[in-house]
Amino acid sequence: MLPGRGHHHVLKKLLQAAGVPPWLRARLPLFYVDHELVAVADRWVCAPYLAGDGEEGRKCVWELPVVAVGAPEKAR
């Protein structure tokens, strides 16, 4: 369950509503604890796993890999 929301959400619907392109959806890392989805890349964390006031927490930062465009071809 996401913070501030009273019910569970289908991941596909969340990604669509956030405007995440289909090709990127399959690349987002999903984080699980005991087979329960707890975070989606650096976009969402389920409420029970958020650090509370005064608690130490961790932050996930996810970046797309850089792809070289126009890289020279290998010599034959």
Rosetta constraint file for C-alpha pairs under 8 A:
AtomPair CA 1 CA 5 HARMONIC 6.84 0.50
AtomPair CA 1 CA 6 HARMONIC 7.22 0.50
AtomPair CA 1 CA 7 HARMONIC 5.95 0.50
AtomPair CA 1 CA 8 HARMONIC 4.80 0.50
AtomPair CA 1 CA 9 HARMONIC 7.05 0.50
AtomPair CA 1 CA 46 HARMONIC 5.26 0.50
AtomPair CA 1 CA 47 HARMONIC 5.98 0.50
AtomPair CA 1 CA 48 HARMONIC 7.95 0.50
AtomPair CA 2 CA 6 HARMONIC 7.91 0.50
AtomPair CA 2 CA 7 HARMONIC 7.83 0.50
AtomPair CA 2 CA 8 HARMONIC 7.23 0.50
AtomPair CA 2 CA 9 HARMONIC 7.99 0.50
AtomPair CA 2 CA 44 HARMONIC 7.30 0.50
AtomPair CA 2 CA 45 HARMONIC 6.68 0.50
AtomPair CA 2 CA 46 HARMONIC 4.73 0.50
AtomPair CA 2 CA 47 HARMONIC 5.22 0.50
AtomPair CA 3 CA 45 HARMONIC 7.92 0.50
AtomPair CA 3 CA 46 HARMONIC 6.55 0.50
AtomPair CA 3 CA 47 HARMONIC 4.71 0.50
AtomPair CA 9 CA 13 HARMONIC 7.27 0.50
AtomPair CA 9 CA 14 HARMONIC 6.91 0.50
AtomPair CA 10 CA 14 HARMONIC 6.47 0.50
AtomPair CA 11 CA 15 HARMONIC 6.17 0.50
AtomPair CA 12 CA 16 HARMONIC 6.18 0.50
AtomPair CA 13 CA 17 HARMONIC 6.04 0.50
AtomPair CA 14 CA 18 HARMONIC 6.13 0.50
AtomPair CA 15 CA 19 HARMONIC 6.30 0.50
AtomPair CA 15 CA 20 HARMONIC 5.35 0.50
AtomPair CA 15 CA 25 HARMONIC 7.15 0.50
AtomPair CA 16 CA 20 HARMONIC 5.96 0.50
AtomPair CA 16 CA 21 HARMONIC 7.63 0.50
AtomPair CA 20 CA 24 HARMONIC 6.61 0.50
AtomPair CA 20 CA 25 HARMONIC 6.47 0.50
AtomPair CA 21 CA 25 HARMONIC 6.46 0.50
AtomPair CA 22 CA 26 HARMONIC 7.21 0.50
AtomPair CA 23 CA 27 HARMONIC 7.45 0.50
AtomPair CA 24 CA 28 HARMONIC 6.58 0.50
AtomPair CA 28 CA 40 HARMONIC 6.82 0.50
AtomPair CA 28 CA 41 HARMONIC 5.64 0.50
AtomPair CA 29 CA 40 HARMONIC 6.17 0.50
AtomPair CA 29 CA 41 HARMONIC 5.02 0.50
AtomPair CA 30 CA 37 HARMONIC 6.97 0.50
AtomPair CA 30 CA 38 HARMONIC 7.85 0.50
AtomPair CA 30 CA 39 HARMONIC 6.04 0.50
AtomPair CA 30 CA 40 HARMONIC 4.79 0.50
AtomPair CA 30 CA 41 HARMONIC 6.04 0.50
AtomPair CA 31 CA 37 HARMONIC 5.91 0.50
AtomPair CA 31 CA 38 HARMONIC 5.73 0.50
AtomPair CA 31 CA 39 HARMONIC 5.07 0.50
AtomPair CA 31 CA 40 HARMONIC 6.32 0.50
AtomPair CA 31 CA 41 HARMONIC 7.49 0.50
AtomPair CA 32 CA 36 HARMONIC 5.13 0.50
AtomPair CA 32 CA 37 HARMONIC 4.43 0.50
AtomPair CA 32 CA 38 HARMONIC 5.39 0.50
AtomPair CA 32 CA 39 HARMONIC 7.11 0.50
AtomPair CA 33 CA 37 HARMONIC 6.64 0.50
AtomPair CA 33 CA 38 HARMONIC 6.62 0.50
AtomPair CA 37 CA 46 HARMONIC 7.91 0.50
AtomPair CA 38 CA 45 HARMONIC 5.76 0.50
AtomPair CA 38 CA 46 HARMONIC 5.16 0.50
AtomPair CA 38 CA 49 HARMONIC 6.83 0.50
AtomPair CA 39 CA 43 HARMONIC 7.63 0.50
AtomPair CA 39 CA 44 HARMONIC 5.47 0.50
AtomPair CA 39 CA 45 HARMONIC 4.26 0.50
AtomPair CA 39 CA 46 HARMONIC 6.14 0.50
AtomPair CA 40 CA 44 HARMONIC 5.29 0.50
AtomPair CA 40 CA 45 HARMONIC 6.61 0.50
AtomPair CA 41 CA 60 HARMONIC 6.83 0.50
AtomPair CA 41 CA 61 HARMONIC 7.36 0.50
AtomPair CA 41 CA 62 HARMONIC 6.04 0.50
AtomPair CA 42 CA 59 HARMONIC 7.61 0.50
AtomPair CA 42 CA 60 HARMONIC 5.28 0.50
AtomPair CA 42 CA 61 HARMONIC 5.46 0.50
AtomPair CA 42 CA 62 HARMONIC 5.85 0.50
AtomPair CA 45 CA 49 HARMONIC 6.67 0.50
AtomPair CA 45 CA 50 HARMONIC 6.65 0.50
AtomPair CA 46 CA 50 HARMONIC 6.85 0.50
AtomPair CA 50 CA 57 HARMONIC 7.52 0.50
AtomPair CA 51 CA 55 HARMONIC 5.53 0.50
AtomPair CA 51 CA 56 HARMONIC 6.43 0.50
AtomPair CA 51 CA 57 HARMONIC 5.21 0.50
